[in-house]
């Protein structure tokens, strides 16, 4: 099966960008089954990530029924391209996959402390794409069924999709009152994040308004199930009552040697409070970044730690297993909803 690919940018007029001089941008990437006659091409730009050849803007391959949609949310500081490995594998398992790059918290634009601190702004990005499907579907309308929608996220993206299921944040892990004297003051990509929050609260109206929305509900009942990969410590800020009220199924996956988001501290904690969740801990010394794509020479040159796995581990094999597990979950829910 050939892999179709389209991308673009939409703007959420209801939320400003972090500079307060325009609407919030939502960059998106869509992977879908392409028609057999479509012409394949490589990505011309250099990348840290290995990516499959695609048929850009190709017509869709007609299916027996419209393809269900999986929304993808990247890790902190990443981009939609960081989940291409999952998107294309889901296409080969009968889905379309739509990833977004979250403004201020993505590597396709300059990092912003606001985007790293206000992680709850990511969930509305995904709901926006469902609300405004007519702006990106185009001739694919009728072939992708947004009423059969699922979500998958890695790290901060795991936080995002759990919000869509109904989790409600009580606090941010990096707000000053929550910091431990010897604890981190920010994630790997923004290590002094906590030091920016007091200043932003004083000087930025956009930030203050977002901060006030921290404990809003971002539940989206169109999301039928979620894949939650390596959820970070940010999930510890969720209200336990809100987690226990979630009725959609979730599959939580994590490596046994994840130092950024330790399994027992984060994934097991979340699993114990999500009544319809399953947890799988991958053995073999797997770390946090096994949920990123395989690296190119450029990726190894600049950030080898993101792409180096223990001896005997083949990252592509882990990715295949993740795709199998997530597709099985989504298909079971999809079949149950249509019978």
PyMOL commands that set and color helices and strands:
alter all, ss='L'
color gray80, all
select helices_A, chain A and resi 80-91+113-117+121-131+134-140+156-165+176-178+193-203+205-212+233-237+240-244+263-273+288-291+297-306+315-337
alter helices_A, ss='H'
color red, helices_A
select strands_A, chain A and resi 2-16+23-34+55-56+67-73+95-102+144-154+223-229+249-255+277-282
alter strands_A, ss='S'
color yellow, strands_A
deselect
rebuild
show_as cartoon
